Amino acid sequence: MYFPYLRGKQFELIAVRELIENGLINNKVIPVIEPIKPTATLLKLLETCRQHDKNIAIITNPKVGNFIEEYQSLNDDNYKKEYVKHLDSTYITASHIINSNTTSDIENLVQKNFQKKDLLLVHNRTEFIKEYQENFNFDSPMYNLVPYDIQFKRNIKTNKILLADRFPKQERNVDYLYEEDRYFSEDHLFYNEEGYKGFSDFSIVGSEFIESGFAPMAVTIHIIYFDENGTLRIRHFVSDNNEDIQNPAGKFYEALTKLIEWNSTQKLNSHAINIFNQHYEKETYPGLGSLKKLSIMHHLEIMNDFLNEEK
C-alpha cells in the first residue's frame, strides 16, 4: 500500500480530489492529509471521499499551518458540524502525529469514540517512542508511519509503513538544471521483504513546509517515472529564460516543450500527462498551482497502477 503524505494546500487537496473523481486511485493508495486551514476545499475533498467511498487519512493534530487555531475560532457552526461528521465516518482514518502530548491527545480521541486499533500514527522523532509504548502497548494502531531508523525498527513491531522524504529539494527552481534526472526511490520494490506493510513519501513536494509561495524566476515541471528496472526516477523540466520573474506562461511553455519532447520516446501515459499534452497543443497556461497539482496526480496515478499490477 502507498500512503502519499500531503499538506492541505489548495492544489494538493484538489489533486487528490480529482484523482478520486476520475477513478484513478483505489484503496491501495491512501493519501495522508495534514490540514493547514479549515477551507471549503478541504470539506469538498472529504465529501468526494464519501461519495466515492474512498479512504483517506486526516491528521487530527497537525503541526504545520494554523488549522487548529483557525478551526477553534470559526463562527461557522455548519462547517464544524460537517467536518466532525466526515472525521467520524468510515472512509476517514483518524491520524495522529506522536508527540509529548500524545497521552492526552489519544485520551481525547478515545472519548470521541475513535478506537486505537483504527488509528494511523505518524512517527518522526525517536524521543517520543516512549509515548507510543505507553499508549499502544496492547492496542496496535492500524498503521504506523515510521522513518527508516534502527530505533523505530527495534521498538515498533507491527503495521509499519516506511516513511521517507525522497524529493531532491533545491533552493531555487533553476538549480534543477544541474541535475535534470536522478534517482527517486525503490521503496515500492522492497518494502514488503523489509517488513513493512506499505510505503509513504511526500511526492514531488517534499517534507519541508513553506506557508506561502513566491514568484519563481524559473518554472520547473517535476515528473516521476519508472526506469527499465522498475526503480522510480524523477526528471526536472526547467525553463530557459530565467533572468527575472516576468512571463511565467512563456516559461511554462519552455519547460513543457522539454517534457513533451522527452515523452515522445518515454511514452508516459497518465491523466495528468494527457492534460500536459493538451496545454502544449493549445498553448494554454494553467498557473503554477495547477502545474504542481498535475505533477502530484501523475505520481499518485502511476503508483496506483504499479500496486494494481504488483504480484
Secondary structure, 3 states (H helix, E strand, C coil): CECCEEECCHHHHHHHHHHHHCCCCCCCECCEEECCCCCHHHHHHHHHHHHHCCCEEEECCCCCCCHHHHHHCCCCHHHHHHHHHHHCCCCEEEEEECCCCHHHHHHHHHHCCCCHHHCEEECCCHHHHHHHHHHHCCCCCCEEEECCCHHHHHHCCCCEEEECCCCCCCCCHHHHHHHCEEEEECHHHHCCCCCCCEEECCCCCCCCCCCCCCCCCCCEEEEEEECCCCCEEEEEEECCCCCCCCCHHHHHHHHHHHHHHHHHHHCCCCHHHHHHHHHHHHCCCCCHHHHHHHHHHHHHHHHHHHHHHCC
